[in-house]
Amino acid sequence: MKKINYLFLLILWVAVVPVLGNSFVPDSLPRPLAVGYSISISKITPESMQSAKAAGISCLQVGVNEWFDAKGDFKWDDNKMAAEAASAKKAAVAAGIKIAAIHMAYGQWIDLSLTDEAVRKRVVAAHKKVLQLCRVLQPEVVLFHPSWYLDPDHREAHILQLIKSVQELEKPVKDINAICVIENMTGPELYVERKGIKFERPLCRTVEEMMGILNRLPPDIYGAVDMNHILHPEQLIRALGRRLRFIHVADGDGAHELHYYPCSGKGMNNWPAIIDALYQAGYTGPFMYECHYKNLRDLAACYEFLYQQYIQEKYIRPAYQ
């Protein structure tokens, strides 16, 4: 769909509904979701938070990847990271913005599924340290990537290591009054070439694999759907049902890391179907953007349009037909 169509539909909604009244609309419509966006912890300042609040942002996903170097080691001492977390929390609270989630660090050497047991234990220890440093943020959700890219023919071994790591991190997550969620990763093809080397794609690359792994974990370990990572994300949302606790909002083709802005006219996502699936699953968390955008104000405006488009297709258009 092109940009002009988005604009036309929004104008149509604003112009027609007040004239016709709401006799075709149910008394109780699904409530809009809070709008949030992903931000690195060092970028949370009083100025950035005031700008976010003015742009209609009410919550954040905080990324901490910048605390690590390429080898998975901490760059800074504990005092510096703790001070940065405390400063971020203070800035968010002052602006009236909630920290909804921490996006835990990810990368080749920060992989919870590593088959080298000594290295896996080091990764888990680093995650536990991050949780303690981020306690001050008071997140509701702690989000993990299930793995990095895998050497071929070791997938089940990686799954077993992931399960072990998540079980070890479940209590530390609960200790900061948060829940643990695992994000789906890019699929659907099994193999991918990176810099001339053949890898298997990360774990949780399909609906079946995501559900298979979650079903081997305790029921209070939940799922997150990244809408850039999968074609037809509504299918994974429906499969997760009440086990869905977080989303990453972006458009794409399900096979590449594109992170398109949903109202750009790019990508292949069916947004009315996605929003309908969210409501059918009972999802009440934030509409958390993890995408490229030009202006922060575009995010709330885009969600408002997508929500109104969904209402039109779900409730108003069928009533006229």
Contacts in CASP RR format, 6 or more apart in sequence:
PFRMAT RR
TARGET T0000
AUTHOR 0000-0000-0000
METHOD contacts of the structure
MODEL  1
MKKINYLFLLILWVAVVPVLGNSFVPDSLPRPLAVGYSISISKITPESMQ
SAKAAGISCLQVGVNEWFDAKGDFKWDDNKMAAEAASAKKAAVAAGIKIA
AIHMAYGQWIDLSLTDEAVRKRVVAAHKKVLQLCRVLQPEVVLFHPSWYL
DPDHREAHILQLIKSVQELEKPVKDINAICVIENMTGPELYVERKGIKFE
RPLCRTVEEMMGILNRLPPDIYGAVDMNHILHPEQLIRALGRRLRFIHVA
DGDGAHELHYYPCSGKGMNNWPAIIDALYQAGYTGPFMYECHYKNLRDLA
ACYEFLYQQYIQEKYIRPAYQ
1 265 0 8 1.000
2 265 0 8 1.000
3 263 0 8 1.000
3 264 0 8 1.000
3 265 0 8 1.000
6 263 0 8 1.000
6 265 0 8 1.000
6 305 0 8 1.000
6 309 0 8 1.000
9 305 0 8 1.000
9 308 0 8 1.000
9 309 0 8 1.000
9 312 0 8 1.000
10 305 0 8 1.000
10 308 0 8 1.000
13 308 0 8 1.000
13 309 0 8 1.000
13 312 0 8 1.000
17 25 0 8 1.000
17 316 0 8 1.000
24 315 0 8 1.000
24 316 0 8 1.000
24 319 0 8 1.000
24 320 0 8 1.000
25 311 0 8 1.000
25 315 0 8 1.000
25 316 0 8 1.000
25 319 0 8 1.000
26 315 0 8 1.000
29 311 0 8 1.000
29 315 0 8 1.000
30 279 0 8 1.000
32 303 0 8 1.000
32 304 0 8 1.000
32 307 0 8 1.000
33 278 0 8 1.000
33 283 0 8 1.000
33 284 0 8 1.000
33 285 0 8 1.000
33 286 0 8 1.000
33 287 0 8 1.000
33 303 0 8 1.000
33 307 0 8 1.000
34 58 0 8 1.000
34 59 0 8 1.000
34 100 0 8 1.000
34 285 0 8 1.000
34 286 0 8 1.000
34 287 0 8 1.000
35 56 0 8 1.000
35 57 0 8 1.000
35 58 0 8 1.000
35 59 0 8 1.000
35 286 0 8 1.000
35 287 0 8 1.000
35 289 0 8 1.000
35 299 0 8 1.000
35 300 0 8 1.000
35 303 0 8 1.000
36 57 0 8 1.000
36 58 0 8 1.000
36 59 0 8 1.000
36 60 0 8 1.000
36 61 0 8 1.000
36 100 0 8 1.000
36 286 0 8 1.000
36 287 0 8 1.000
36 288 0 8 1.000
36 289 0 8 1.000
36 299 0 8 1.000
37 52 0 8 1.000
37 57 0 8 1.000
37 60 0 8 1.000
37 61 0 8 1.000
37 288 0 8 1.000
37 289 0 8 1.000
37 290 0 8 1.000
37 296 0 8 1.000
37 299 0 8 1.000
38 60 0 8 1.000
38 61 0 8 1.000
38 62 0 8 1.000
38 63 0 8 1.000
38 103 0 8 1.000
38 248 0 8 1.000
38 288 0 8 1.000
38 289 0 8 1.000
38 290 0 8 1.000
39 48 0 8 1.000
39 60 0 8 1.000
39 61 0 8 1.000
39 62 0 8 1.000
39 63 0 8 1.000
40 62 0 8 1.000
40 63 0 8 1.000
40 64 0 8 1.000
40 65 0 8 1.000
40 66 0 8 1.000
41 62 0 8 1.000
41 63 0 8 1.000
41 64 0 8 1.000
41 66 0 8 1.000
41 67 0 8 1.000
41 84 0 8 1.000
41 85 0 8 1.000
41 88 0 8 1.000
42 66 0 8 1.000
42 84 0 8 1.000
44 60 0 8 1.000
44 62 0 8 1.000
44 87 0 8 1.000
44 88 0 8 1.000
44 91 0 8 1.000
44 92 0 8 1.000
45 87 0 8 1.000
45 91 0 8 1.000
46 91 0 8 1.000
46 94 0 8 1.000
46 95 0 8 1.000
48 91 0 8 1.000
49 91 0 8 1.000
49 92 0 8 1.000
49 94 0 8 1.000
49 95 0 8 1.000
49 96 0 8 1.000
49 97 0 8 1.000
50 95 0 8 1.000
51 296 0 8 1.000
52 60 0 8 1.000
52 95 0 8 1.000
52 97 0 8 1.000
52 296 0 8 1.000
53 95 0 8 1.000
53 96 0 8 1.000
53 97 0 8 1.000
55 295 0 8 1.000
55 296 0 8 1.000
55 297 0 8 1.000
55 299 0 8 1.000
55 300 0 8 1.000
56 297 0 8 1.000
56 299 0 8 1.000
56 300 0 8 1.000
57 97 0 8 1.000
57 296 0 8 1.000
57 299 0 8 1.000
57 300 0 8 1.000
58 96 0 8 1.000
58 97 0 8 1.000
58 98 0 8 1.000
58 286 0 8 1.000
59 97 0 8 1.000
59 98 0 8 1.000
59 99 0 8 1.000
59 100 0 8 1.000
59 286 0 8 1.000
59 288 0 8 1.000
60 92 0 8 1.000
60 97 0 8 1.000
60 98 0 8 1.000
60 99 0 8 1.000
60 100 0 8 1.000
60 101 0 8 1.000
61 100 0 8 1.000
61 101 0 8 1.000
61 102 0 8 1.000
61 103 0 8 1.000
61 143 0 8 1.000
61 248 0 8 1.000
61 288 0 8 1.000
61 290 0 8 1.000
62 88 0 8 1.000
62 99 0 8 1.000
62 101 0 8 1.000
62 102 0 8 1.000
62 103 0 8 1.000
62 134 0 8 1.000
62 137 0 8 1.000
62 139 0 8 1.000
63 102 0 8 1.000
63 103 0 8 1.000
63 105 0 8 1.000
64 102 0 8 1.000
64 103 0 8 1.000
64 104 0 8 1.000
64 105 0 8 1.000
64 130 0 8 1.000
64 134 0 8 1.000
65 103 0 8 1.000
65 105 0 8 1.000
65 106 0 8 1.000
65 107 0 8 1.000
66 75 0 8 1.000
67 74 0 8 1.000
67 75 0 8 1.000
67 76 0 8 1.000
67 81 0 8 1.000
67 105 0 8 1.000
67 130 0 8 1.000
68 74 0 8 1.000
68 75 0 8 1.000
68 105 0 8 1.000
68 110 0 8 1.000
68 126 0 8 1.000
69 75 0 8 1.000
70 108 0 8 1.000
70 109 0 8 1.000
71 109 0 8 1.000
72 105 0 8 1.000
72 107 0 8 1.000
72 109 0 8 1.000
72 110 0 8 1.000
72 123 0 8 1.000
72 126 0 8 1.000
74 81 0 8 1.000
74 126 0 8 1.000
74 129 0 8 1.000
78 129 0 8 1.000
78 133 0 8 1.000
81 133 0 8 1.000
82 133 0 8 1.000
82 136 0 8 1.000
85 133 0 8 1.000
85 134 0 8 1.000
85 136 0 8 1.000
85 137 0 8 1.000
86 136 0 8 1.000
88 99 0 8 1.000
88 137 0 8 1.000
89 99 0 8 1.000
89 136 0 8 1.000
89 137 0 8 1.000
89 138 0 8 1.000
92 98 0 8 1.000
92 99 0 8 1.000
99 137 0 8 1.000
99 138 0 8 1.000
99 139 0 8 1.000
100 139 0 8 1.000
100 140 0 8 1.000
100 141 0 8 1.000
100 285 0 8 1.000
100 286 0 8 1.000
100 288 0 8 1.000
101 139 0 8 1.000
101 140 0 8 1.000
101 141 0 8 1.000
101 142 0 8 1.000
101 143 0 8 1.000
101 181 0 8 1.000
101 246 0 8 1.000
101 288 0 8 1.000
102 130 0 8 1.000
102 131 0 8 1.000
102 134 0 8 1.000
102 137 0 8 1.000
102 139 0 8 1.000
102 141 0 8 1.000
102 142 0 8 1.000
102 143 0 8 1.000
102 178 0 8 1.000
103 143 0 8 1.000
104 127 0 8 1.000
104 130 0 8 1.000
104 142 0 8 1.000
104 143 0 8 1.000
104 144 0 8 1.000
104 145 0 8 1.000
105 126 0 8 1.000
105 127 0 8 1.000
105 130 0 8 1.000
106 144 0 8 1.000
106 145 0 8 1.000
106 148 0 8 1.000
107 145 0 8 1.000
107 148 0 8 1.000
108 148 0 8 1.000
108 149 0 8 1.000
109 119 0 8 1.000
109 123 0 8 1.000
110 123 0 8 1.000
110 126 0 8 1.000
110 148 0 8 1.000
111 123 0 8 1.000
111 145 0 8 1.000
111 147 0 8 1.000
111 148 0 8 1.000
112 120 0 8 1.000
112 123 0 8 1.000
112 124 0 8 1.000
112 127 0 8 1.000
112 144 0 8 1.000
112 145 0 8 1.000
112 146 0 8 1.000
112 147 0 8 1.000
112 161 0 8 1.000
112 162 0 8 1.000
112 165 0 8 1.000
112 166 0 8 1.000
112 169 0 8 1.000
113 120 0 8 1.000
113 146 0 8 1.000
113 147 0 8 1.000
113 148 0 8 1.000
113 150 0 8 1.000
113 158 0 8 1.000
113 159 0 8 1.000
113 161 0 8 1.000
113 162 0 8 1.000
113 165 0 8 1.000
113 203 0 8 1.000
114 120 0 8 1.000
114 123 0 8 1.000
114 158 0 8 1.000
114 161 0 8 1.000
115 154 0 8 1.000
115 157 0 8 1.000
115 158 0 8 1.000
115 161 0 8 1.000
117 161 0 8 1.000
120 161 0 8 1.000
120 164 0 8 1.000
120 165 0 8 1.000
123 165 0 8 1.000
124 165 0 8 1.000
124 168 0 8 1.000
124 169 0 8 1.000
127 144 0 8 1.000
127 165 0 8 1.000
127 169 0 8 1.000
127 172 0 8 1.000
128 169 0 8 1.000
128 172 0 8 1.000
131 142 0 8 1.000
131 169 0 8 1.000
131 172 0 8 1.000
131 173 0 8 1.000
131 175 0 8 1.000
131 176 0 8 1.000
132 172 0 8 1.000
132 176 0 8 1.000
134 176 0 8 1.000
135 176 0 8 1.000
138 176 0 8 1.000
138 177 0 8 1.000
139 176 0 8 1.000
139 178 0 8 1.000
140 178 0 8 1.000
140 179 0 8 1.000
141 178 0 8 1.000
141 179 0 8 1.000
141 181 0 8 1.000
141 224 0 8 1.000
141 245 0 8 1.000
141 246 0 8 1.000
142 173 0 8 1.000
142 176 0 8 1.000
142 178 0 8 1.000
142 179 0 8 1.000
142 180 0 8 1.000
142 181 0 8 1.000
143 181 0 8 1.000
143 182 0 8 1.000
143 183 0 8 1.000
143 224 0 8 1.000
143 246 0 8 1.000
144 166 0 8 1.000
144 169 0 8 1.000
144 180 0 8 1.000
144 181 0 8 1.000
144 182 0 8 1.000
144 183 0 8 1.000
145 182 0 8 1.000
145 183 0 8 1.000
145 185 0 8 1.000
145 202 0 8 1.000
146 162 0 8 1.000
146 182 0 8 1.000
146 183 0 8 1.000
146 185 0 8 1.000
146 202 0 8 1.000
146 203 0 8 1.000
146 204 0 8 1.000
146 213 0 8 1.000
147 158 0 8 1.000
147 162 0 8 1.000
147 185 0 8 1.000
147 202 0 8 1.000
147 203 0 8 1.000
147 204 0 8 1.000
148 202 0 8 1.000
149 192 0 8 1.000
149 194 0 8 1.000
149 199 0 8 1.000
149 200 0 8 1.000
149 201 0 8 1.000
149 202 0 8 1.000
150 158 0 8 1.000
150 199 0 8 1.000
150 200 0 8 1.000
150 201 0 8 1.000
150 202 0 8 1.000
150 203 0 8 1.000
151 199 0 8 1.000
151 200 0 8 1.000
152 191 0 8 1.000
152 198 0 8 1.000
152 199 0 8 1.000
152 200 0 8 1.000
153 200 0 8 1.000
154 200 0 8 1.000
155 200 0 8 1.000
155 203 0 8 1.000
158 203 0 8 1.000
159 203 0 8 1.000
159 213 0 8 1.000
159 216 0 8 1.000
162 203 0 8 1.000
162 213 0 8 1.000
163 213 0 8 1.000
163 216 0 8 1.000
163 217 0 8 1.000
166 180 0 8 1.000
166 182 0 8 1.000
166 217 0 8 1.000
166 221 0 8 1.000
167 217 0 8 1.000
167 218 0 8 1.000
169 180 0 8 1.000
170 180 0 8 1.000
170 218 0 8 1.000
170 220 0 8 1.000
170 221 0 8 1.000
173 179 0 8 1.000
173 180 0 8 1.000
179 220 0 8 1.000
179 222 0 8 1.000
179 245 0 8 1.000
180 220 0 8 1.000
180 221 0 8 1.000
180 222 0 8 1.000
181 221 0 8 1.000
181 222 0 8 1.000
181 223 0 8 1.000
181 224 0 8 1.000
181 245 0 8 1.000
181 246 0 8 1.000
182 204 0 8 1.000
182 210 0 8 1.000
182 213 0 8 1.000
182 214 0 8 1.000
182 217 0 8 1.000
182 221 0 8 1.000
182 222 0 8 1.000
182 223 0 8 1.000
182 224 0 8 1.000
183 204 0 8 1.000
183 223 0 8 1.000
183 224 0 8 1.000
183 225 0 8 1.000
183 226 0 8 1.000
183 229 0 8 1.000
183 246 0 8 1.000
183 248 0 8 1.000
184 204 0 8 1.000
184 205 0 8 1.000
184 210 0 8 1.000
184 223 0 8 1.000
184 224 0 8 1.000
184 225 0 8 1.000
184 226 0 8 1.000
184 229 0 8 1.000
184 230 0 8 1.000
184 236 0 8 1.000
185 201 0 8 1.000
185 202 0 8 1.000
185 203 0 8 1.000
185 204 0 8 1.000
185 205 0 8 1.000
185 226 0 8 1.000
185 229 0 8 1.000
186 201 0 8 1.000
186 202 0 8 1.000
186 205 0 8 1.000
186 228 0 8 1.000
186 229 0 8 1.000
186 230 0 8 1.000
186 254 0 8 1.000
186 255 0 8 1.000
186 256 0 8 1.000
186 257 0 8 1.000
187 201 0 8 1.000
187 205 0 8 1.000
187 206 0 8 1.000
187 229 0 8 1.000
187 230 0 8 1.000
187 254 0 8 1.000
187 255 0 8 1.000
188 205 0 8 1.000
188 206 0 8 1.000
188 230 0 8 1.000
188 231 0 8 1.000
188 254 0 8 1.000
188 255 0 8 1.000
189 201 0 8 1.000
189 255 0 8 1.000
190 200 0 8 1.000
190 201 0 8 1.000
190 205 0 8 1.000
191 198 0 8 1.000
191 199 0 8 1.000
191 200 0 8 1.000
191 201 0 8 1.000
192 198 0 8 1.000
192 199 0 8 1.000
192 200 0 8 1.000
192 201 0 8 1.000
193 199 0 8 1.000
203 209 0 8 1.000
203 213 0 8 1.000
204 210 0 8 1.000
204 213 0 8 1.000
205 229 0 8 1.000
206 230 0 8 1.000
207 230 0 8 1.000
207 235 0 8 1.000
207 236 0 8 1.000
207 239 0 8 1.000
210 223 0 8 1.000
210 236 0 8 1.000
210 239 0 8 1.000
210 240 0 8 1.000
211 239 0 8 1.000
211 240 0 8 1.000
214 221 0 8 1.000
214 222 0 8 1.000
214 223 0 8 1.000
214 240 0 8 1.000
214 243 0 8 1.000
219 243 0 8 1.000
222 243 0 8 1.000
222 244 0 8 1.000
222 245 0 8 1.000
222 246 0 8 1.000
223 240 0 8 1.000
223 243 0 8 1.000
223 244 0 8 1.000
223 245 0 8 1.000
223 246 0 8 1.000
224 244 0 8 1.000
224 245 0 8 1.000
224 246 0 8 1.000
224 247 0 8 1.000
224 248 0 8 1.000
225 233 0 8 1.000
225 236 0 8 1.000
225 237 0 8 1.000
225 240 0 8 1.000
225 244 0 8 1.000
225 246 0 8 1.000
225 247 0 8 1.000
225 248 0 8 1.000
226 233 0 8 1.000
226 247 0 8 1.000
226 248 0 8 1.000
226 250 0 8 1.000
226 290 0 8 1.000
227 233 0 8 1.000
227 247 0 8 1.000
227 248 0 8 1.000
227 249 0 8 1.000
227 250 0 8 1.000
227 251 0 8 1.000
227 252 0 8 1.000
227 269 0 8 1.000
227 274 0 8 1.000
228 248 0 8 1.000
228 250 0 8 1.000
228 251 0 8 1.000
228 252 0 8 1.000
228 254 0 8 1.000
228 257 0 8 1.000
228 258 0 8 1.000
228 259 0 8 1.000
228 260 0 8 1.000
228 290 0 8 1.000
228 291 0 8 1.000
229 248 0 8 1.000
229 254 0 8 1.000
230 236 0 8 1.000
230 254 0 8 1.000
231 253 0 8 1.000
231 254 0 8 1.000
231 255 0 8 1.000
231 268 0 8 1.000
232 270 0 8 1.000
233 269 0 8 1.000
233 274 0 8 1.000
233 277 0 8 1.000
234 270 0 8 1.000
234 273 0 8 1.000
234 274 0 8 1.000
234 276 0 8 1.000
234 277 0 8 1.000
237 244 0 8 1.000
237 247 0 8 1.000
237 274 0 8 1.000
237 277 0 8 1.000
237 278 0 8 1.000
237 280 0 8 1.000
237 281 0 8 1.000
237 283 0 8 1.000
238 277 0 8 1.000
238 280 0 8 1.000
238 281 0 8 1.000
240 281 0 8 1.000
241 280 0 8 1.000
241 281 0 8 1.000
241 282 0 8 1.000
242 281 0 8 1.000
242 282 0 8 1.000
244 278 0 8 1.000
244 281 0 8 1.000
244 282 0 8 1.000
244 283 0 8 1.000
245 283 0 8 1.000
245 285 0 8 1.000
246 285 0 8 1.000
246 288 0 8 1.000
247 278 0 8 1.000
247 283 0 8 1.000
247 285 0 8 1.000
247 286 0 8 1.000
247 287 0 8 1.000
247 288 0 8 1.000
248 288 0 8 1.000
248 289 0 8 1.000
248 290 0 8 1.000
249 262 0 8 1.000
249 287 0 8 1.000
249 288 0 8 1.000
249 289 0 8 1.000
249 290 0 8 1.000
249 291 0 8 1.000
250 258 0 8 1.000
250 259 0 8 1.000
250 260 0 8 1.000
250 261 0 8 1.000
250 262 0 8 1.000
250 289 0 8 1.000
250 290 0 8 1.000
250 291 0 8 1.000
250 292 0 8 1.000
251 258 0 8 1.000
251 260 0 8 1.000
251 261 0 8 1.000
251 262 0 8 1.000
251 264 0 8 1.000
251 265 0 8 1.000
251 266 0 8 1.000
251 267 0 8 1.000
251 268 0 8 1.000
251 269 0 8 1.000
251 291 0 8 1.000
252 258 0 8 1.000
252 259 0 8 1.000
252 260 0 8 1.000
252 266 0 8 1.000
252 267 0 8 1.000
252 268 0 8 1.000
252 269 0 8 1.000
253 267 0 8 1.000
253 268 0 8 1.000
254 268 0 8 1.000
258 266 0 8 1.000
258 267 0 8 1.000
259 290 0 8 1.000
259 291 0 8 1.000
259 292 0 8 1.000
260 266 0 8 1.000
260 267 0 8 1.000
260 291 0 8 1.000
260 292 0 8 1.000
261 291 0 8 1.000
261 292 0 8 1.000
261 293 0 8 1.000
261 294 0 8 1.000
261 298 0 8 1.000
261 302 0 8 1.000
262 269 0 8 1.000
262 271 0 8 1.000
262 291 0 8 1.000
262 302 0 8 1.000
262 306 0 8 1.000
263 298 0 8 1.000
263 301 0 8 1.000
263 302 0 8 1.000
263 305 0 8 1.000
263 306 0 8 1.000
271 306 0 8 1.000
271 309 0 8 1.000
271 310 0 8 1.000
272 306 0 8 1.000
272 309 0 8 1.000
272 310 0 8 1.000
272 313 0 8 1.000
272 314 0 8 1.000
275 306 0 8 1.000
275 307 0 8 1.000
275 310 0 8 1.000
276 310 0 8 1.000
276 314 0 8 1.000
287 303 0 8 1.000
289 299 0 8 1.000
293 299 0 8 1.000
END
